[in-house]
Amino acid sequence: MKKITQEVNDFINRSMDTHVRIAVTGLSRAGKTAFITSLVNQLLHTSTHDNLPLLAAARDKRLIGAKRVPQSNMMVPRFAYDEAMEHTQQQPPKWPEPTRDVSEIRLAIKYKPKSKTKKLISSTSTLHVDIIDYPGEWLLDLPLLDMNFHQWSVSQFAALKGKRKELAQDWLAKLDALDLDAPLDEKKLSEVSESYTQYLYACKEAGLHWVQPGRFVLPGELDGAPVLQFFPCRFNEEAKFVKGSNLEMLNARYSQYQNKVVKAFYKHHFSTFDRQIVLVDCLQPLNAGYEAFHDMRHALEQIMHSFRYGRSNMLKRLFAPRIDKVLFAATKADHVTPEQHPNLVSLLQQMVHPAWQNASYENIDMSCMTMASIQATKTGYINQDGQSIPALQGVTLDERAITVFPGEVPKKLPGEAYWEKQGFEFTAFRPQIVSQDDPLPHIRMDKALDYLIGDKLK
């Protein structure tokens, strides 16, 4: 009865446009957990602090407050907000633990409406916001829904260039020794699959983002299951699978992975989003080199094709939701000096250009910005040879207090010569020490919130 009541309430909220589901999208280490933690923290402090001046409802003093409320999907774990805050408030502070499984959190935001229609109903309104957290690696599996086993295998072998080819040697040797048409040998399949998984781990360690299947490197509850024991193979697309063979089993496992893992994940979560923020860490790939930088761009493009875009109307919101607003955000803006932020926006725009074109075709609202969910540094100037130079001051992950100018962010997609001549010196900082009574420091979280839900608070 409680479940039915909740579903009816959700239906009413969607029909009244008082419910929005936000997709927080991004690859591994883009800062999704930090973003959600900060989003919740900022909104919970709106009743006591002026911490969101760029959010119109807060600036106009129409935002009354926010609180956490029970989520509608009781089968999904609660987002570990309290645990994440404990990390940021430790001495010394630490970043929240990265996401290892799906989780969800719901906020109720109470505000004074400007809309005459809403004012007729009540002097206050409530917006319910659902936010889903999930491992970035799992996103990389969404393109598999459009590929059969042969097509996916071809795509993986086509990617074996440069660093990937070097890292794949052990797996390729084991694959060459496997007779695909021989009777099923689960032990051998397990050994080759383990080698392929280690190859994917090595790709991640080398700074490459496009690793498929993503669940292999972050399996969650599927750790050790046969559905995660397959790998790309070289075979003729027209050839028939020998019954009871190794190849037939690999194809069957791939199909199960598509339908029972990837499709279920997409259906339960991603097909119902209204708004989307795509978090992109442009800085770490600048450190890693040309191949890693363009690999991340390719991974982002593949992911974006898997979302459903289109203008929403009342019927669509109720029965076939579509994402009608997308915000691309370059994270870790506090890790470069402020005058480099325009360059960072320009670089992000070019990185997501193919994905932008795809979304733009559907005539939806899009924007790009830089932000820091939890600001880790302070900005200032240092004197060098009589000149005032912008610099950052912070504490590194190994507890060294430093002042540094990380370098100039390129305005355009850099070629290989960029890393040969210049490169970028990215330094990772830990969070600042903040009082438990104060909101987390941030850069442009309010601007991001205004874009994502500002129109719902009118």
Secondary structure, 3 states (H helix, E strand, C coil): CHHHHHHHHHHHHHHCCCEEEEEEEECCCCCHHHHHHHHHHHHHCCCCCCCCCCCHHHHCCCEEEEEEECCCCCCCCECCHHHHHHHHCCCCCCCCCCCCCCEEEEEEEEECCCCHHHHHHCCCEEEEEEEEECCHHHHCCHHHHHCCHHHHHHHHHHCCCHHHHHHCHHHHHHHHCCCCCCECCHHHHHHHHHHHHHHHHHHHHCCCCCCCCHHHCCCHHHCCCHHHCCCCCCCCCCCCCCCCEHHHHHHHHHHHHHHHHHHHHHHHCHHHCCEEEEEECCHHHHHHCHHHHHHHHHHHHHHHCCCCECCCCHHHHHHCCCECEEEEEECCHHHCCHHHHHHHHHHHHHHCHHHHHHHHHCCCEEEEEECECCCCCEEEEEEECCEEEEEEEEEECCCCEEEECCCCCCCCCCCHHHHHHCCCCCCCECCCCCCCCCCCCCECHHHHHHHHHHHHHC
